[in-house]
Amino acid sequence: MLILLSLLPILSIFFFLVVLRWSAKKGMLYSFIITVLIAYFGWQMGAVSISAAALKGVMTALEVGVIVFGAVLLLNVLKESGAVDTIRSSFTSISPDRRVQAIIVAWLFGTFLEGAAGWGAPATIVGPLLIALGFPALAAVMIALMLQSTPVSYGAVGTPILVGVNTSLENQPVVNSYLGGTGQEMSRFIFDVGGQVSIFHALVGLFIPLLMSAMLTKFFGRNRSFREGFAVWPFAIFAGLAFVIPFTLVANFLGPEFPSLLGGLVGMAIVIPLAKKGFLMPKQTFDFEPRETWQKSWFSDISAEVGPAKEISMIKAWLPYVLVALLLVVTRVEALGLKPLVSGWVVAFEDIFGTGINHSFTPFMIPGVVFIVVAVFTGWLHKVDGKGMANAFRLSGRTILAAMAALIVSVPLVQVFINSGINDAGLDSMPLVLAQGAANLFGDSWPLISPAIGAMGAFAAGSNTVSNMMFGLFQFGVADEIGANPLYIVALQAVGGAAGNMICVHNVVAASAAAGLIGKEGTLISRLLIPTTFYLVLAGAVGYVWVNGLGLNIGLFLIIAILITIFTMILRAQKRTETN
C-alpha cells in the first residue's frame, strides 16, 4: 500500500500532463494537492513540515525563474540588435539541412553549455536559438530537452558526480567497509565512478544525435517518418563519436569536472569544419514545410523574426554566447581563482519553521545572473537603443510570468515528495519507499532497473545531482546485497539520473517557458518518453552485461534487439534515399 501511495504523485503527473494533456500550470496544481494529501494522511507529515518543504520549493522555483528570464533576455537583445540573423546565417552556411543544424546546435553546442552551466540552463538557451533559426517552437524545445541526457552527469563542472554521488556515499558505514576491504580511498572511488559513468553514457549517448534527427522528422517532417531522420545516420553517428570519445577519455584520465565541456568543444572543432566542406552531408536536404502550413500548437510567443537589419559581424554576434560560456567556466573552476569571489555571498534559510529543512543559494552562482549581465553588456556592444532594450526586458518579463505559474507549484510538489521522510509515522521518504519496492521485485536483475531509479529521482527532483544524493547510498546498498560491484551500480544510477532530465517537469517547464511555449508540457513529455525509454533500457542492458558478463542473458538479448532495430531503420532509410 505504501509503495502504491508513493507512486501516486508520479502517476498523477503523467495522467494529467501526458494522458489528459493538461498544461503544467493546471496539471501540476492538482498533482501538488494529491501529493500533499498523501504526505499528510499516508505519511503523517505535519502541516508545518509540508509548508516548510513547499516554501523551499517556491524559493527554488524563483531561482529557476532567474535562469529562464536571463536566457530569454539575452535572445531578445540579440533580436533587437539584428545579431540573430547573423547567427542564423552561420548555421545555414554549414548546411541548410534542419537535421544537421539540430545536431550541431543541440548536441555539440548544447553539451558544451551543459558542461559549463548545468541545472537545465542549456535547454533554455538552445530552444530559443533553434526558434531563431526557423524551427517550430515545439520542435526546438523537444530537441533542446534531448540534449539533457548524456552530458548531464558532468554538468556544471561535474556537480552530479562530485557533489551528488560524493555527498550520498561519504562517511557511510557500508561504503567505508567496502573501501577498507579494497584498500581504496573515497576520492579514488568517486573518480572511478565518474569514469565508469562516461563509458555507459558513451555506449548509449552515441545514438542520441541520430534519435534527435529521427524525432525531428517523425513529428515535424512533411512525411511524419522516422526514416527521414535515420537517413542522416553517417553524419549523426560521426557527431556522436566526435563527442563521446573525448568525453570518455577526459572522464577516465582527468576526472569528472570537464568531460562534457571539453567533449563539446572538441566535437565542435572536429565536426563543424568538416561539415562546412560537405563531409558526410546528406544527399537530400530536409526542411520544414512553409510556416503557413504549420500546426497551431507548433508556434510560441517568441517570434523567429529578427530586429532591424544591421551589419553585425559573425564574431560580434557570437561573442555574447562565448562570454556566457567563459563566465560560467571561470566562476565555477576553483583553480581559476574567481569562484571564491562570486560564491562568497550565500543566502541561507536554516531549519525552516523548526522542521530541519534547509535552503540556501548563492545569488551570483545562478546561471541566469550571468545571462542577464551578458545581455546588458550585449546591448551596449551592439548599440541597442533604450527603446530596444526596454522592449527586450518587457518581452522577457512576460515570458517569465507565464512560466512561474507552473513552476510555483511544480517545484514545491517535488520538495514535499522528497522531504516526506520528515514524518510522525517513522516511514522512509516516498522516493526511498519506491526504490526499496523495486529492489525487492527485481533482486539479482537489479542492473536492468538501476538506471530507471536514477531517472525517477531526476524526474521528481528536476536534478541529476539531487537524484544521486537521494539514491546513491541506496544503490550502493543494493549492490552489496546482490554481490555486484557497487562501482557499476552507482554509475548506472548516475546515468539514469542524467537520462531522466529529458522528461523532468522542472526542465520541461523551464525550457518551454524560455521558448515562449506554454501549455504543451504534456505533449513534450509524451514524445520525450521515446528517447528516455531507449536510454534507460539500453543503459540497463549494458549494465546487466557489464555486471554479469557476455553470456546468453536478458541484457545481451536487449542490446542485440535494439541494435538490430537501429540498423534495420538505417537500411530502410538508405534504400528509400537511393530510390528517390
SULPEKA-V688302 format. One record per residue. N is the residue number from 1. SS is DSSP state (H for helix, E for strand, L for the rest). Layout:
n: {N & N}
ss: {SS & SS}
This chain:
n: {1 & 2 & 3 & 4 & 5 & 6 & 7 & 8 & 9 & 10 & 11 & 12 & 13 & 14 & 15 & 16 & 17 & 18 & 19 & 20 & 21 & 22 & 23 & 24 & 25 & 26 & 27 & 28 & 29 & 30 & 31 & 32 & 33 & 34 & 35 & 36 & 37 & 38 & 39 & 40 & 41 & 42 & 43 & 44 & 45 & 46 & 47 & 48 & 49 & 50 & 51 & 52 & 53 & 54 & 55 & 56 & 57 & 58 & 59 & 60 & 61 & 62 & 63 & 64 & 65 & 66 & 67 & 68 & 69 & 70 & 71 & 72 & 73 & 74 & 75 & 76 & 77 & 78 & 79 & 80 & 81 & 82 & 83 & 84 & 85 & 86 & 87 & 88 & 89 & 90 & 91 & 92 & 93 & 94 & 95 & 96 & 97 & 98 & 99 & 100 & 101 & 102 & 103 & 104 & 105 & 106 & 107 & 108 & 109 & 110 & 111 & 112 & 113 & 114 & 115 & 116 & 117 & 118 & 119 & 120 & 121 & 122 & 123 & 124 & 125 & 126 & 127 & 128 & 129 & 130 & 131 & 132 & 133 & 134 & 135 & 136 & 137 & 138 & 139 & 140 & 141 & 142 & 143 & 144 & 145 & 146 & 147 & 148 & 149 & 150 & 151 & 152 & 153 & 154 & 155 & 156 & 157 & 158 & 159 & 160 & 161 & 162 & 163 & 164 & 165 & 166 & 167 & 168 & 169 & 170 & 171 & 172 & 173 & 174 & 175 & 176 & 177 & 178 & 179 & 180 & 181 & 182 & 183 & 184 & 185 & 186 & 187 & 188 & 189 & 190 & 191 & 192 & 193 & 194 & 195 & 196 & 197 & 198 & 199 & 200 & 201 & 202 & 203 & 204 & 205 & 206 & 207 & 208 & 209 & 210 & 211 & 212 & 213 & 214 & 215 & 216 & 217 & 218 & 219 & 220 & 221 & 222 & 223 & 224 & 225 & 226 & 227 & 228 & 229 & 230 & 231 & 232 & 233 & 234 & 235 & 236 & 237 & 238 & 239 & 240 & 241 & 242 & 243 & 244 & 245 & 246 & 247 & 248 & 249 & 250 & 251 & 252 & 253 & 254 & 255 & 256 & 257 & 258 & 259 & 260 & 261 & 262 & 263 & 264 & 265 & 266 & 267 & 268 & 269 & 270 & 271 & 272 & 273 & 274 & 275 & 276 & 277 & 278 & 279 & 280 & 281 & 282 & 283 & 284 & 285 & 286 & 287 & 288 & 289 & 290 & 291 & 292 & 293 & 294 & 295 & 296 & 297 & 298 & 299 & 300 & 301 & 302 & 303 & 304 & 305 & 306 & 307 & 308 & 309 & 310 & 311 & 312 & 313 & 314 & 315 & 316 & 317 & 318 & 319 & 320 & 321 & 322 & 323 & 324 & 325 & 326 & 327 & 328 & 329 & 330 & 331 & 332 & 333 & 334 & 335 & 336 & 337 & 338 & 339 & 340 & 341 & 342 & 343 & 344 & 345 & 346 & 347 & 348 & 349 & 350 & 351 & 352 & 353 & 354 & 355 & 356 & 357 & 358 & 359 & 360 & 361 & 362 & 363 & 364 & 365 & 366 & 367 & 368 & 369 & 370 & 371 & 372 & 373 & 374 & 375 & 376 & 377 & 378 & 379 & 380 & 381 & 382 & 383 & 384 & 385 & 386 & 387 & 388 & 389 & 390 & 391 & 392 & 393 & 394 & 395 & 396 & 397 & 398 & 399 & 400 & 401 & 402 & 403 & 404 & 405 & 406 & 407 & 408 & 409 & 410 & 411 & 412 & 413 & 414 & 415 & 416 & 417 & 418 & 419 & 420 & 421 & 422 & 423 & 424 & 425 & 426 & 427 & 428 & 429 & 430 & 431 & 432 & 433 & 434 & 435 & 436 & 437 & 438 & 439 & 440 & 441 & 442 & 443 & 444 & 445 & 446 & 447 & 448 & 449 & 450 & 451 & 452 & 453 & 454 & 455 & 456 & 457 & 458 & 459 & 460 & 461 & 462 & 463 & 464 & 465 & 466 & 467 & 468 & 469 & 470 & 471 & 472 & 473 & 474 & 475 & 476 & 477 & 478 & 479 & 480 & 481 & 482 & 483 & 484 & 485 & 486 & 487 & 488 & 489 & 490 & 491 & 492 & 493 & 494 & 495 & 496 & 497 & 498 & 499 & 500 & 501 & 502 & 503 & 504 & 505 & 506 & 507 & 508 & 509 & 510 & 511 & 512 & 513 & 514 & 515 & 516 & 517 & 518 & 519 & 520 & 521 & 522 & 523 & 524 & 525 & 526 & 527 & 528 & 529 & 530 & 531 & 532 & 533 & 534 & 535 & 536 & 537 & 538 & 539 & 540 & 541 & 542 & 543 & 544 & 545 & 546 & 547 & 548 & 549 & 550 & 551 & 552 & 553 & 554 & 555 & 556 & 557 & 558 & 559 & 560 & 561 & 562 & 563 & 564 & 565 & 566 & 567 & 568 & 569 & 570 & 571 & 572 & 573 & 574 & 575 & 576 & 577 & 578 & 579 & 580}
ss: {L & H & H & H & H & H & H & H & H & H & H & H & H & H & H & H & H & H & H & L & L & L & L & H & H & H & H & H & H & H & H & H & H & H & H & H & H & H & H & H & H & H & L & L & L & L & H & H & H & H & H & H & H & H & H & H & H & H & H & H & H & H & H & H & H & H & H & H & H & H & H & H & H & H & H & H & H & H & H & H & H & L & H & H & H & H & H & H & H & H & H & H & L & L & L & L & L & H & H & H & H & H & H & H & H & H & H & H & H & H & H & H & H & H & H & H & L & L & L & L & H & H & H & H & H & H & H & H & H & H & H & H & L & L & L & L & H & H & H & H & H & H & H & H & H & H & L & L & L & H & H & H & H & H & H & H & H & H & H & H & H & H & H & H & H & H & H & H & H & L & L & L & H & H & H & H & H & H & H & H & H & H & L & L & L & H & H & H & H & H & H & H & H & H & H & H & H & H & H & H & H & H & H & H & H & L & L & H & H & H & H & H & H & H & H & H & H & H & H & H & L & L & L & L & L & H & H & H & H & H & L & L & H & H & H & H & H & H & H & H & H & H & H & H & H & H & H & H & H & H & H & H & H & L & L & L & L & L & H & H & H & H & H & H & H & H & H & H & H & H & H & H & H & H & H & H & L & L & L & L & L & L & L & L & L & L & L & L & L & L & H & H & H & L & L & H & H & H & L & L & L & L & L & L & L & L & L & L & L & L & L & L & L & H & H & H & H & H & H & H & H & H & H & H & H & H & H & H & H & H & L & L & L & H & H & H & L & L & H & H & H & H & L & L & L & L & E & E & E & L & L & H & H & H & L & L & L & L & E & E & E & L & H & H & H & L & H & H & H & H & H & H & H & H & H & H & H & H & H & H & H & L & L & L & L & H & H & H & H & H & H & H & H & H & H & H & H & H & H & H & H & H & H & H & H & H & H & H & H & H & H & H & H & H & H & H & H & H & H & H & H & L & L & L & L & L & L & L & L & H & H & H & H & H & H & H & H & H & H & H & H & H & H & H & H & H & H & H & H & H & H & H & H & H & H & H & H & H & H & H & H & L & L & H & H & H & H & H & H & H & H & H & H & H & H & H & H & H & H & H & H & H & L & L & L & H & H & H & H & H & H & H & H & H & H & H & H & H & H & H & H & H & L & L & H & H & H & H & H & H & H & H & H & H & L & L & L & L & L & L & H & H & H & H & H & H & H & H & H & H & H & H & H & H & H & H & H & H & H & H & H & H & H & H & H & H & H & H & L & L & L & L & L & H & H & H & H & H & H & H & H & H & H & H & H & H & H & H & H & H & H & H & H & H & H & H & H & H & H & L}
